[in-house]
Amino acid sequence: MNCNVCNCIIQPDKYKMKCPGCIPRGRGCVHRKGLCEALRKGTIRFCHECDDFPYDNLTLLENRYNKSYKYSFIKNLEYIKEHGMDAFLEAEKIRFTCSQCGKRVSVHEKKCHFCGKKY
């Protein structure tokens, strides 16, 4: 997930939950409950580099985010694989910028937190 489009980053005062990030240093992937040795050891950087991709926990998260937010972790990882991280972040910046006020829009909201424009 692009941390920049998460409520925890956009509205930290409203959302007191502190996100550890997807890959906290030395702990492996939080979505695999720290069980991904390859990520923990640094032999891979992204899930799409693994033979187990997409693994069960990611598929569960994918289904929940697709249904609730129209957001795809798997498509994002495939995009990163094909185009690179810089291109992904630029595409996300365009996708999640409010067309009315120019501020960042959260993947978790159906309207801009800053100006109220509905999406």
Stockholm file with secondary structure:
# STOCKHOLM 1.0

chainA/1-119         MNCNVCNCIIQPDKYKMKCPGCIPRGRGCVHRKGLCEALRKGTIRFCHECDDFPYDNLTLLENRYNKSYKYSFIKNLEYIKEHGMDAFLEAEKIRFTCSQCGKRVSVHEKKCHFCGKKY
#=GR chainA/1-119 SS CCGGGSHHHHCTTTCCCCCCCSSCTTTCCGGGTTCCHHHHHTSCSSGGGSTTCSCHHHHHHHHHHHHHHCCCHHHHHHHHHHHCHHHHHHHHHHHTBCTTTCCBCCTTCSBCTTTCCBC
#=GC SS_cons         CCGGGSHHHHCTTTCCCCCCCSSCTTTCCGGGTTCCHHHHHTSCSSGGGSTTCSCHHHHHHHHHHHHHHCCCHHHHHHHHHHHCHHHHHHHHHHHTBCTTTCCBCCTTCSBCTTTCCBC
//
